């Protein structure tokens, strides 16, 4: 009886651990035209065009003013140390 209770407790603990480690990450949102969005990603590359040359990095908490949405990319103004227009991959905003 004692052994069964021990196995059951161990099994329950393992199930709880599995739920904690497989929980979905915080949901990131798509950008909205005309909204100054906050970056939720740890870092987000700003490019000259979609899949173009890298020109800077926005970090979590920095902002990006969305001016145009083109599929999975958005164009706008990157604030922070970049301070210029460029493209970022959509879906990484809070």
C-alpha positions in Angstrom: 0.0 0.0 0.0 2.8 2.4 0.9 4.6 1.6 -2.4 1.5 2.4 -4.5 1.0 5.7 -2.7 4.6 6.6 -3.4 4.3 5.8 -7.1 1.1 7.7 -7.4 2.6 10.8 -5.7 5.7 10.6 -8.0 3.4 10.2 -11.0 1.4 13.2 -10.1 4.5 15.3 -9.5 5.9 14.3 -12.9 2.6 15.2 -14.6 2.6 18.6 -12.9 6.2 19.2 -14.0 5.3 18.2 -17.6 2.4 20.7 -17.6 4.7 23.5 -16.4 7.4 22.8 -19.0 5.1 22.5 -22.0 2.9 25.5 -21.2 2.5 27.8 -24.2 4.7 31.0 -24.2 3.0 34.4 -23.7 0.9 35.2 -26.8 2.5 37.8 -29.1 0.3 40.0 -31.3 0.4 41.3 -34.8 1.0 44.9 -35.4 -1.8 47.4 -36.1 -1.4 50.2 -38.6 -1.2 53.6 -36.8 -0.3 52.0 -33.5 3.1 52.4 -31.7 3.6 48.8 -30.7 5.8 47.4 -27.9 8.2 44.6 -28.8 7.6 41.4 -26.9 10.4 39.4 -28.5 13.8 39.4 -26.8 15.2 41.0 -29.9 13.6 41.9 -33.3 15.7 42.7 -36.4 14.9 45.8 -38.3 15.6 45.4 -42.1 15.8 47.5 -45.2 13.0 45.5 -46.8 11.3 42.2 -46.0 14.1 39.5 -45.6 16.5 42.4 -46.6 19.7 43.6 -45.1 19.9 44.0 -41.3 20.1 47.7 -40.1 19.5 47.4 -36.4 17.9 45.5 -33.5 14.9 46.4 -31.4 14.9 44.9 -27.9 12.1 43.8 -25.7 10.2 46.8 -24.4 11.2 49.1 -27.2 8.6 50.4 -29.6 7.8 50.4 -33.3 5.2 52.6 -35.1 3.4 50.4 -37.6 2.7 52.3 -40.9 2.1 49.4 -43.3 1.3 45.7 -43.1 2.5 43.4 -45.9 1.8 39.8 -45.1 4.1 38.6 -42.3 6.1 41.9 -42.4 5.4 45.4 -41.2 6.9 48.7 -42.2 7.3 51.6 -39.9 9.4 53.7 -37.6 11.7 51.9 -35.1 12.3 54.0 -32.0 15.2 53.5 -29.6 18.8 53.5 -30.8 17.7 52.9 -34.4 15.4 55.9 -34.9 14.6 55.2 -38.6 12.1 53.6 -40.9 12.4 49.9 -41.7 10.8 46.5 -41.8 10.3 44.0 -39.0 8.7 40.5 -38.9 5.1 40.8 -37.8 3.7 38.9 -34.8 6.3 39.9 -32.1 4.4 42.7 -30.4 2.7 42.8 -27.0 
